[in-house]
Amino acid sequence: QVQLVESGGGSVQAGGALRLSCAASGVSARTFCMAWFRQAPGKEREAVAALKPGLRDTYYADSVKGRFTISLSQDNAENILHLQMNSLKPEDTAMYYCAAGSDNYCYELSLKAYYNDWGQGTQVTVSS
């Protein structure tokens, strides 16, 4: 099981930037994918960006391509998943969740079904 704790959310004006971080403990060779999802009120939870640890495979939702960047770094024994969000828009307002998929290979990075561990979420609010 992977434990995930997000940080870095907040309020920003349109055009601004935020960097989300997710401290991930328990990541192993069987952690096949990690991702950021978001959920706005009244909407489905959707994948924003995802990657496969140790590989070049990444996924970005069309709505964030060119503006958001996902990356994974290591600080001592802890893995940290980042989401750099630039040129933010009001429609980016949502709760953002970090997720990890272990034990089953992630054939589709954007599918929620592949992710079995989730963080508690961090709120991002973008005002116009």
C-alpha positions in Angstrom: 0.0 0.0 0.0 1.2 3.5 -0.9 0.5 6.4 1.5 0.0 9.7 -0.2 -0.1 13.2 1.3 -0.7 16.2 -1.0 0.3 19.8 -0.4 0.6 23.1 -2.3 -2.9 23.9 -3.2 -4.4 27.4 -2.7 -6.0 30.3 -4.4 -4.5 32.2 -7.3 -5.6 34.6 -10.0 -6.0 33.5 -13.6 -2.7 33.3 -15.4 -0.9 32.4 -12.2 1.0 29.3 -11.2 0.9 26.7 -8.4 3.1 23.7 -7.7 1.4 20.7 -6.1 3.5 18.1 -4.2 2.5 14.6 -3.1 4.7 12.8 -0.6 4.5 9.1 -1.4 5.7 6.4 1.0 5.6 2.7 0.2 6.4 3.1 -3.5 8.0 -0.1 -4.8 8.9 -1.8 -8.1 5.2 -2.8 -8.2 4.0 0.8 -8.3 3.3 0.9 -12.0 1.7 4.4 -12.3 1.2 7.6 -10.4 -1.1 10.4 -11.3 -2.9 13.6 -10.4 -6.7 13.6 -10.7 -9.1 16.5 -10.1 -12.7 16.8 -9.3 -14.8 19.9 -9.5 -18.2 20.2 -7.8 -20.9 18.2 -9.7 -18.3 16.7 -12.0 -16.6 13.3 -12.4 -13.1 12.8 -11.1 -10.8 13.1 -14.1 -7.1 12.4 -14.8 -5.0 15.5 -15.2 -1.5 14.0 -15.6 0.1 10.7 -15.0 3.4 8.8 -15.4 5.0 5.4 -15.0 7.8 5.6 -12.5 11.2 4.9 -14.1 9.7 5.1 -17.7 9.1 7.9 -20.2 5.4 7.2 -20.5 3.3 10.2 -19.5 -0.3 11.3 -19.9 -1.8 14.8 -20.0 -5.5 15.7 -20.4 -6.0 17.8 -23.5 -7.2 20.7 -21.3 -3.8 21.0 -19.5 -1.3 20.1 -22.3 1.4 22.8 -22.5 0.5 24.3 -19.1 0.9 21.4 -16.6 4.0 19.3 -16.0 4.1 16.1 -13.9 7.4 14.8 -12.4 8.6 12.4 -9.8 11.6 13.0 -7.6 13.2 11.3 -4.6 14.0 12.9 -1.3 15.9 10.4 0.9 13.6 7.3 1.0 10.5 9.2 0.0 9.2 9.7 -3.5 7.5 13.1 -4.3 5.1 13.5 -7.1 4.9 17.1 -8.4 2.4 18.9 -10.6 3.6 22.2 -11.9 0.6 24.2 -13.0 1.2 27.3 -15.1 -1.2 29.7 -16.9 -4.0 28.7 -14.6 -7.6 29.2 -15.7 -10.8 29.4 -13.7 -11.8 26.1 -15.1 -8.8 24.5 -13.4 -10.6 25.1 -10.1 -11.1 21.7 -8.4 -9.9 19.4 -5.6 -6.7 17.7 -6.8 -5.9 14.2 -5.8 -2.6 12.2 -5.9 -3.0 8.6 -6.8 -0.8 5.5 -7.2 -1.5 2.2 -8.9 0.2 -0.9 -7.7 0.2 -4.7 -8.4 -1.6 -4.4 -11.7 0.1 -3.0 -14.8 -1.4 0.4 -15.9 -2.3 0.0 -19.6 -4.2 3.3 -19.6 -2.8 6.0 -17.4 -6.0 8.0 -17.4 -8.3 5.3 -16.1 -9.2 5.5 -12.4 -9.6 1.8 -12.2 -5.8 1.3 -12.3 -5.3 3.4 -9.2 -5.8 1.8 -5.8 -4.3 4.3 -3.4 -5.4 7.9 -3.1 -4.5 11.0 -1.1 -6.9 13.2 0.8 -6.9 16.0 -1.8 -5.8 19.6 -2.0 -8.0 22.4 -3.2 -7.0 24.7 -6.1 -9.1 27.8 -6.7 -8.4 30.0 -9.7 -10.3 33.4 -9.8 -10.8 35.4 -12.9 
